[in-house]
């Protein structure tokens, strides 16, 4: 729902993408369904299913108020970096786009990996959480994002455009259990359908 411009941009340029999802999204008891839906969405986005990992760890259960252990997240991520030879991580920033506590925990888990690694052989980038006005400005935010990146080069940020925004609709439609009217509106009007601004995480 948030990272499709990045995924489309990278797959279209031949980058080898691995997706690590730390939860099945089982807050409403629909974890198995949502796991299967994620696989379908990834298939639509041309990400090989053998490179999509969805965890159902007892200490990483979905839900507001369920704080995730940053050390555990860091260990899981570090294991995946080593086993797959990952050189770049893309994750949420400290607000997590929607403010969801689990999104934010993932960010701090990634920062812990960076802090604990003596020799970082990888880069980490975070998805910029925009203001409410920009968040729902649709494709207009493309120009605002480019302008901000150009005006603030010290932020070490890049803008990735979704060259095929209809893919966002196709991918999200695979999440049948969540494909309700307000999410359809979100995909239409959300800037995250059209552009992602990524900022390098520098400790």
PyMOL commands that set and color helices and strands:
alter all, ss='L'
color gray80, all
select helices_A, chain A and resi 4-12+26-28+31-44+49-51+70-84+96-99+101-116+132-135+140-151+153-155+166-173+181-189+191-193
alter helices_A, ss='H'
color red, helices_A
select strands_A, chain A and resi 19-21+52-54+88-92+123-127+157-161+195-200
alter strands_A, ss='S'
color yellow, strands_A
deselect
rebuild
show_as cartoon
